[in-house]
Amino acid sequence: MILVTGAAGKTGRAVISALAKKKQLVRALVRREEQVQRVERLGATDVLVGDMRSKDTLERAVEGAESVYHICPNVSPDEFQVGKSIVASALSAKVGHFVFHSVLHPQVESMPHHWMKMRVEEVLLGSGLNFSILQPAPYMQNLQGQLKDILERGIYSVPYSASAPMSLVDLEDVAEAAATVLTNPAHVGATYELAGPDILTPNQMAETLSRHLNREVHADQIPLEMWRQQARTAGLGGYQLETLEKMFVYYDHTGLWGNPLAMKTLLGRQPTSFSEYVERTIQSG
Ligand SMILES: NC(=O)c1ccc[n+]([C@@H]2O[C@H](COP(=O)([O-])OP(=O)(O)OC[C@H]3O[C@@H](n4cnc5c(N)ncnc54)[C@H](OP(=O)(O)O)[C@@H]3O)[C@@H](O)[C@H]2O)c1
């Protein structure tokens, strides 16, 4: 039995599907009752509803699990506490393999949500557990929220430089790699960065979008202030706003790019390129 936390989110759902394809028994930890059926339909065989911040929930979640795939909610101020707590619970429950869904370049202290993942990695390294760490780049799927603007106005807007070099990765590839790592003990002790095959600036992504959509698409750098207003209207809280702003400042001067070789090895094929992802998204309507 493999426990997947954050199971009803976009990462969790993809990982459950990838594990179900491998005929694995999956226990899903979700936050809300109405998410139970959704994860069951994807192949979860056992679902637990609870709050990850509760020690009691985590203890029940890890009980009897052979492996854990820990996905912390996105930009959570509690990431370090939750990480420490689930590692301790997994240790008490004698979990055989703990895989942590981290992030590309957690070493960057100026991005608090990356840095907290670094600190969870540190706890895991010292825990005595058999561990693996996956460090995915930003997902290509993050573009979904902008598809309407791209299709209707031909504008791909980013709150950082449109010349910043970025590695994106296909979440489907990440989930497949996670399922491979979870089902093969040869990956114990490994830390892998999971990046797609190309390093592209938002300007180059806009060119790719133009080619596939048969219409002009331009990357447009919007001021951080404008992003903040939009994000606040969409309901983002103070910690999330502040943290994501710091991330955009970092992206603006450095970008975020990595190396695709670990991903290629785990998949046994080339990872999905941005161009292939866009083509697939268009075809699926
Ligand atoms: N997005 C990217 O490009 C990217 C790239 C690399 C790494 N990551 C990392 O991947 C992780 C997951 O991201 P995601 O985008 O898949 O997240 P997500 O879609 O927001 O999913 C998080 C899930 O956790 C649930 N949740 C929130 N608080 C909870 C709590 N206290 N107890 C139990 N469940 C709780 C959420 O429930 P509700 O549905 O009720 O909110 C949601 O189902 C994050 O740690 C992120 O840093 C993301």
The ligand as an SDF file (V2000), in Angstrom:
LIG
                    3D

 48 52  0  0  0  0  0  0  0  0999 V2000
    2.6790   23.6070   -9.6170 N   0  0  0  0  0  0  0  0  0  0  0  0
    3.9390   23.4380   -9.9860 C   0  0  0  0  0  0  0  0  0  0  0  0
    4.3520   23.8700  -11.0760 O   0  0  0  0  0  0  0  0  0  0  0  0
    4.8820   22.6940   -9.0740 C   0  0  0  0  0  0  0  0  0  0  0  0
    6.1860   22.4000   -9.5130 C   0  0  0  0  0  0  0  0  0  0  0  0
    7.0470   21.7160   -8.6490 C   0  0  0  0  0  0  0  0  0  0  0  0
    6.5980   21.3560   -7.3720 C   0  0  0  0  0  0  0  0  0  0  0  0
    5.3390   21.6780   -6.9920 N   0  0  0  0  0  0  0  0  0  0  0  0
    4.9000   21.2890   -5.6380 C   0  0  0  0  0  0  0  0  0  0  0  0
    3.8750   20.3190   -5.7500 O   0  0  0  0  0  0  0  0  0  0  0  0
    3.0740   20.3630   -4.5590 C   0  0  0  0  0  0  0  0  0  0  0  0
    1.6230   20.2060   -4.9140 C   0  0  0  0  0  0  0  0  0  0  0  0
    1.2340   21.2360   -5.7720 O   0  0  0  0  0  0  0  0  0  0  0  0
   -0.1910   21.1530   -6.4820 P   0  0  0  0  0  0  0  0  0  0  0  0
   -0.1860   22.2740   -7.4560 O   0  0  0  0  0  0  0  0  0  0  0  0
   -0.5010   19.7750   -6.9310 O   0  0  0  0  0  0  0  0  0  0  0  0
   -1.1450   21.5090   -5.2620 O   0  0  0  0  0  0  0  0  0  0  0  0
   -2.6740   21.6090   -5.2210 P   0  0  0  0  0  0  0  0  0  0  0  0
   -3.3060   21.2900   -6.5640 O   0  0  0  0  0  0  0  0  0  0  0  0
   -3.0010   22.9030   -4.5780 O   0  0  0  0  0  0  0  0  0  0  0  0
   -3.0610   20.3920   -4.2630 O   0  0  0  0  0  0  0  0  0  0  0  0
   -2.8870   20.4000   -2.9250 C   0  0  0  0  0  0  0  0  0  0  0  0
   -3.9320   19.4780   -2.3040 C   0  0  0  0  0  0  0  0  0  0  0  0
   -3.6990   19.4380   -0.9030 O   0  0  0  0  0  0  0  0  0  0  0  0
   -4.9270   19.6720   -0.2410 C   0  0  0  0  0  0  0  0  0  0  0  0
   -4.7150   20.3170    1.0480 N   0  0  0  0  0  0  0  0  0  0  0  0
   -4.5070   21.6390    1.3040 C   0  0  0  0  0  0  0  0  0  0  0  0
   -4.3510   21.8370    2.6120 N   0  0  0  0  0  0  0  0  0  0  0  0
   -4.4780   20.6260    3.2010 C   0  0  0  0  0  0  0  0  0  0  0  0
   -4.4340   20.1830    4.5330 C   0  0  0  0  0  0  0  0  0  0  0  0
   -4.2020   21.0400    5.5520 N   0  0  0  0  0  0  0  0  0  0  0  0
   -4.6200   18.8770    4.7930 N   0  0  0  0  0  0  0  0  0  0  0  0
   -4.8460   17.9910    3.7880 C   0  0  0  0  0  0  0  0  0  0  0  0
   -4.8880   18.3460    2.4910 N   0  0  0  0  0  0  0  0  0  0  0  0
   -4.7040   19.6470    2.2000 C   0  0  0  0  0  0  0  0  0  0  0  0
   -5.7180   20.5450   -1.1670 C   0  0  0  0  0  0  0  0  0  0  0  0
   -7.0830   20.4240   -0.8260 O   0  0  0  0  0  0  0  0  0  0  0  0
   -8.1890   21.4410   -1.3760 P   0  0  0  0  0  0  0  0  0  0  0  0
   -8.5090   20.9130   -2.7460 O   0  0  0  0  0  0  0  0  0  0  0  0
   -9.2760   21.2880   -0.4080 O   0  0  0  0  0  0  0  0  0  0  0  0
   -7.5720   22.7920   -1.3940 O   0  0  0  0  0  0  0  0  0  0  0  0
   -5.3650   19.9630   -2.5230 C   0  0  0  0  0  0  0  0  0  0  0  0
   -6.2280   18.9010   -2.8520 O   0  0  0  0  0  0  0  0  0  0  0  0
    3.4390   21.6540   -3.8390 C   0  0  0  0  0  0  0  0  0  0  0  0
    4.2060   21.3500   -2.7100 O   0  0  0  0  0  0  0  0  0  0  0  0
    4.2520   22.4270   -4.8640 C   0  0  0  0  0  0  0  0  0  0  0  0
    5.2130   23.2610   -4.2720 O   0  0  0  0  0  0  0  0  0  0  0  0
    4.4730   22.3070   -7.8180 C   0  0  0  0  0  0  0  0  0  0  0  0
  1  2  1  0
  2  3  2  0
  2  4  1  0
  4  5  1  0
  4 48  2  0
  5  6  2  0
  6  7  1  0
  7  8  2  0
  8  9  1  0
  8 48  1  0
  9 10  1  0
  9 46  1  0
 10 11  1  0
 11 12  1  0
 11 44  1  0
 12 13  1  0
 13 14  1  0
 14 15  2  0
 14 16  1  0
 14 17  1  0
 17 18  1  0
 18 19  2  0
 18 20  1  0
 18 21  1  0
 21 22  1  0
 22 23  1  0
 23 24  1  0
 23 42  1  0
 24 25  1  0
 25 26  1  0
 25 36  1  0
 26 27  1  0
 26 35  1  0
 27 28  2  0
 28 29  1  0
 29 30  1  0
 29 35  2  0
 30 31  1  0
 30 32  2  0
 32 33  1  0
 33 34  2  0
 34 35  1  0
 36 37  1  0
 36 42  1  0
 37 38  1  0
 38 39  2  0
 38 40  1  0
 38 41  1  0
 42 43  1  0
 44 45  1  0
 44 46  1  0
 46 47  1  0
M  CHG  2   8   1  16  -1
M  END
$$$$
